[in-house]
Amino acid sequence: MTLSNALLVGLKYIWAHKFRSLLTMLGIVLGVASLVAMAAIVKGMENGLKEALIAMGGLDKVLTREEDVPPHQEHLKDQAPGRTLRDVYALLHSAPLLRVVSPEMALSYCVVTRAGKTARPSECVGVWPAVLEMNLYEVEHGRFFTDLDEELARPVCVIGTGIRDELWGSPEETGEPIVPLGQVIQINGQAFTVVGMFKHYESEAARRAREAAKKAPNRNNQENSGPVRQRGFRSKYWDAFWRKNNVVYMPLKTMWVRFRAAQVGTPDPKLTDIDLKVARLDLLEPALQQARNVLMVTHRGIEDFSFRTQENAVEDINKRIRNARLSGGIIAGLSLLVGGIGIMNIMLASINERIREIGLCKAIGATGWAIFYQVMVESVVLAALGALAGLAAAFALVQLLSALTIHGATATYTREAAASAPVITIEAMLVAVAFSTLVGVLAGLFPAFKAAKLDPIQALRYE
């Protein structure tokens, strides 16, 4: 018996018992759909996490953190200098494996006001222009600080689009672009002139949500009608894109003179952060060793600092993705196993119904191998059809999830990034189809052996 004949016979038998075959394939359909949809959700989550990681500066960014002195240096605790500009200049001149060194001096409490409106920035920081490359910022309107701004400690600032939206309104609300260059805002009661504004940063899912909001203004207005309310503790403070859009940057010396002097009586030279970028990722270890050597000199041998790389974040992302794939794969595998048991059950029932037919086939010359082959083809065809139906169900499910994600994010995309939409991958589809086909083969083995071993005389006598 050729493969084409076996396929035609198998399809004919399946069609003759449409409802029973449909119920049999349901386990395979659910298993394949759950496997592909789970992989799509995990892929979307992975894309979102990696987008956020890149938005915060990329893999080559290193944070210099202030630490307590080690136990063997406890007697030198009062002499620990902390992070200062002296460290920055030393790193710039003596650590050639570092591509960027960016000092930061931040306000622990910052309120920005204008015309009765208030905004709470994610960061209010005095910086050097190196922060643009460090945090991957791009000034879309106006300019960044000049050396003269830094030298004269001018009260100028560059803001993110989130601050603009809070103080002037978003372009989506007003219907026209808003570029507040030259406008004066109050930072903790002190007047600052806005000289620049960064471009807007958002995830791919948030971008789609914003575009969907533009296409459905009436629905969006209905959803946003009523009093503004908080939706509970939201993780926007941990959202990379929200944080990036809600910054206020000013010259480092301005922060030093205007705020640190006012807080402690004399200007405090200590920095909040020193961010580093290595020349190449493969030079990360020697670059960190070089930076450590430099800081040990400037700190007079007191090790009151440590380095935090993005490797921990990458490991955390990989761990979360691996756990999600494992748990989802186990659930999908169990669904496919149940589907395989259903196929085995229906094939055994089919053989019992066709014992006389099998006996007749053997009586006119059919071999045991031909019977075995025919039963196996029918089992695999059932699994393959279930896999195709499962792929269609997975596409429908992912489209529904994407629509719900965009719909749910439409009313809030200006305040927080939308969850990453699921992404179907070819690899997940191939794995699902291959696994379901394997289940069909395994499910058909026992019924096929049973049918192949039937005695033709006993089969013909079967009632």
N, C-alpha and C positions, 0 to 999 in steps of 0.2 A: 504494500500500500504506500503510495506516494504521500508526501507531506501535504500537497494541495488537496488530495482526496480526503485525507484525515481531517484537515481543517474544515472542509465542506461538510463532512459528516458531523463533526463536532458542533459547528455553528447551526446545522439543521436540528440537532438534538436540543441544543440550548434554546433555539427559537420555538421548538415544539413545547417547551416547558418554561415559558417566559417568566411567569410570576415566581416560580420556584427558583429559577436561575438568578432572578433579580435579588431575592432574599439571600441567596447563597453568596452573591457578590458583595452584599452590603458591608460585610466585615472588611473585605479588601478595600472597598471604596472609602470607608471611614479611616482605615489605617493609612492609606496613601494620602488622603486629604489632610489628616492630622500631621503626618510626617512632613509634607511639603509646606503646610501652613506654619508649623512650628519652626522649620528652618527659615522661612521667610521672616517671621517675627524676630528670631534671634539675629538674622542678618541685618534687619533694620535697626535693632538695638545696638549691634556692633558698629554700624555706620554712624549712628548718633553719638556713641561714646568716643569714637575716633575723631569725629568732627569737633567735638568739644575739646578734646586733647590738643588738636592742632590749633584751635582758636585761642587757647591759653598760652601759646608760644611754641609748641612743637616738642619733639623728642629731645632736641639738643639743648633745651633750657635746663638750667641748674639753679636751685635756690640756695643761698647761703643763710643758714638759720643760726640764731643765737642759742647757745646751750649752756647749761650749768657746767662749771669746771669739773673735771674728773676727780674722784676721791683723793688721788695722790697729790692734787694741786689745790686742795681745799683751803690751805693757808694763803693762797694767792688770789682768793676770790675777790677781795676788795680792789685788787689791782687790774682786774679784767677790763680791757678798754671797750669791749663791744665792737659793733661795726661802725666804722667812721670813714670819712672821705680819704683819710690816709691809706686805708686798705684799698680803696678804689684806684687811687693813683698808682699804688704799688703793683696792683694786678695789671693795670694798663701797660706799665713799663717793664714788668718782669715776668709776665706769664704769656708768652707768645702763642701758646696753644689755645688761648681764649680769643674768640672772635669779637664778642661784645661783652662789655661790663656796664651794668646799668644800676646806679644807686637810686634808692627810693626813700623818701621821708614822708610818712603818712600821718593823717589826723585820725585819732582813735574815735572821735565823735565829730561828725560833719553834717551840717544842714545847709542846703542851698535854697535861697528864697528869691522871689521876684514877683512884684505886684500882687502880693497876698497868696501866691502859690508856693508850695514847698516840695522839695525833692530830697530824698535820702540817697546819696550816691553809694554805689558798691565800693568805690575807692575814691578817696580825695588825697592825692599824692603829689608831692614835689619831685620832679624828675628831670633828667637830662634828655636831649633828643634821642639818645641811644635806646630809649624805651620803645620807640617806634619799631625798630628791628627786633627788639627783645620780645615784645608781645604781639608782633605782626599787626600793627595798626597802620591805617592809611588815612591821612587827612584829606577829606573830600572837599571841604569848603574852608577858605581862609588859609591860615598858615600855622606852623608850629612855632615854638619859642626860638628866639635868636640869642646869640652870645650877649648882645646888649641887654636883652630882657633879663638874662641870668645875672649879668654883672650889676645892673641897677636894681635888681629885685623888684621888677615891675609887677603890678597887680593885674596880670593877664592870665587867662586860662583857656584850655581847649577842652571841650565837653563831648560826650557821646550822645547819640540820638535819643537815648532813653531820658536823659536830663532835659533835652529839648522838648520831648513829648510831655513831660510833667510840667514844665514851666510855661511853654508857649502853645502846647497842643500838637498832636501828631498830624501829618499831612492828610491822613485818611479821614480824620475828624473835621479838619478845616476845609479840605478840598483843594488846597493849594500848597506848594512847597514852602517850608519855613526854614530860613537860614538866619539865625540870630547873631550874625557877625556885628561887632561893635556895640552890642547890647550889654548893659551892666547888670550883674547879678550879685547877690550878697552871699558870701561864704562865711558862715559863723559870724554874721554881722558886719563883715568887711567887704567893701565894694571891689569887684573884679570885672574886667572887661573881657568879653568872649572874643578871642581872635581867631579861633578855628573850631571846626567840628569834624569828628571822625565819620567815616562811612558807616552805614548800618550793617550790623552783623547778625546773621540768623542761620538756623539749620535749614536743610533742604525741606523738611516737613513744614517748618514754620513759613517758609517762602510760599509753599503751595497753599497753606491755610490763608495767607494774606491775599493771594491771587483769587482764591475762592471767595473771600469776603468782598472783593471788588466786584465779582460777577454776580453776587447775590446781595446787593445793598439793602433791599427791603427786609429780607430775612435777618440780616445782621443787625439792622436797626431795631427789629422786634426783640431779638435776643438781648440786645444791650439796653432796652428800655427799662425804666424803673431805677430805683436808687442804686448807686454804686455800693458794692458790698465785697468784703473779703471772703474768700472761699476756704477759710481755715489756714493752717500753717502750710504754706506751699514752699516747695524746694527751689523757688526762684533765686534765693540767695546763694544756692549751690549751682545754679545753672550758668554754664560758661558764657553763653551768648548774652544773657541778661546782665551779667557782671561786666562784660566787655562794652555793652552799650550804655552803661550807667556810671561811667568814670568821669572824674574831674581832675585834669592834670594842670599843674602850675609849675613855674620854674623852681628848681630845688632851693635856690637861695631865698626866693620869696617865701616859701614854706618855712625855711629856717628862721628868717628875720621876723616875719609877721605873726607866726603862730607859736613856734617853739619859745621865742623870747617872752611872748605874752603869757605862756603857760608856766614857765619855770623861772622867770626873772632874768635869765641870761640865755642867749642862743645856745641850744643844745646841739652839739655837732654829731650826736649819734644818729645813725641811719636805722630805718625800719627794716630794710631789706637791701641786699646786694644780689642782683640776678646776673647770672653768667650764661654765655652761650659758647659752646666749644666749636673749634674750627671744623671738625668732622666727627661724626658719631663714633667712628672706629678709634678716635683718639680720646674718648671720654675718660678712661682710666688715667692715662698719663697727664691729661689736662687737669683733672681733679687733684692729682698728686702735686702737680706744679703749683696750683692755686693754694693747696694746703701749705706747701713749703713757704710761699710768699706770706701767707697770713700768720704763720708761726713766727716769722721774723717781725712783722709789724705788731703782733700781740705779745712780743717779748717771751715767747715760749709758752704762753698760756693758751690752752686749747679750749676756748669758750665758744666754739663755732662748730657747725657740721654742714654737710652738703646733702641736699635732697634732690634726687634726679627724677625724671619722669618714668624711669624704669619700673618703679613701684606702681605707678598708675597703669602702665601697660600690662604688668603682671596681674593687677586687679581686674582689668578689662578681660584679659584672656581667661582668668579663672571664672569670672561670671559667665562668659560666653560658653566655656567648656561645661560648666554645671547645667546651664540652660539646655544645651544640646543633649547632654547625657540624660537628663530627666525627660525631656521631650521625646528623645529617641526611644527610651524604655516604654513610654506610654504608647507611642506609635507602633513599636514592635509588638507589644501585647495585642493591640488591635489587629495587626496583620496575622498574628498567631491565631486569634479567634476566628478570623476570616479563613485561614487555612484549615482549621478544624471543621468549619462549615462546609468547605469544598470537599474534604474527605468524607464527611457524612453524606453529602448529596451524591457523591460518586459511588459510595457503597450502596445507597438506595437505588441508584440507577442500575448497578450491576444486578441486584436482586430482581429488578423489573425486567431485565433483558437476558436472563439466564438461557431461556429457550433460543433467543436470537443468537447468543454467543455460541450455543451448542450447534445450531444450524450452520453458522459460519465455519466452525471447526470441522463439521461433517463434510462440507464441500471443499475443504482444503486449506482453510485459514490456519496459520501457524500461531503458536502461543505468543511469539514475538509480535505478530501483527495485532493481536488482541491487546497485548500490553501497550503497544505503540498508540493504538487508537484511544485507549482510556487515558494515557498520559497527555495526549494532545488535547482531549476534551478538558482535562483538569487545568492545563496551562492556559487554554483559551479562556476559561472562566476567570482565572487570575488576571490575565492580560486585559480582558474587557473591564474587569473591576478596577485595574490600575488606571486605565484611560478615563473611566468615569470619575475615579478619585482625583486625577489631575484637573479635570474640569471643575469638580467641586472645590478643589484647593484654590483655583483661580478665582472662583466666585467668592469664596470666603475671604481671600486676601483683598479683593476689590471692596468687599463690604467693610473690612477692618480699616482699609485706607480711607474710605469715605467717612467712617465714624471718627477716625483720627482727625481728619481735616475739619469735619463739622464741629467736633468738640473743641478744636483749637481756634476756630474762626473768631469767637468773641473775645479771646484772651491772648491772641498772638502778640499784641503790642506790649504785654506785660511779662510774658514768659514764652519760652520756646515750646513748640508743639513736640509731642512724642514722635520719635522717628517712625515713619511708616514702614510696614513690612515689605521685603523685597524678595521675590521668587528667584531662585538661582537654578541654573541648568544642572548643577551637581546634585542638588536635592531631588530634582525630578528624576534624574537617572538612577540615583540610589533607591528611590521609592519604587520605580518600575522594576529594577533588578531584584529588589528584595521581594516584591509581590510575586514576580515570576518564580523565584526560588521557592517561595511558600507554595505556589501552585504545583511545582515539581514534587516537593516533599509530600504534599497532601495527596498527590495522585499515585505515589509509589505503592502503598499497601493495596488500594483498590485494584490497581493494574496487575499486581502479582496475583491477587485473588482471582481476577477474571482470567488471566493467562493460564492458571492451573486447573480451571474447570474441566472435568471429564465430559467429552461431547455426549456420550450415551446417557449419563446421569442428567446432563443439562437438558437434553431433548425430552426426558421423562418428567422434568420439573413442571409442576402445576402452579 
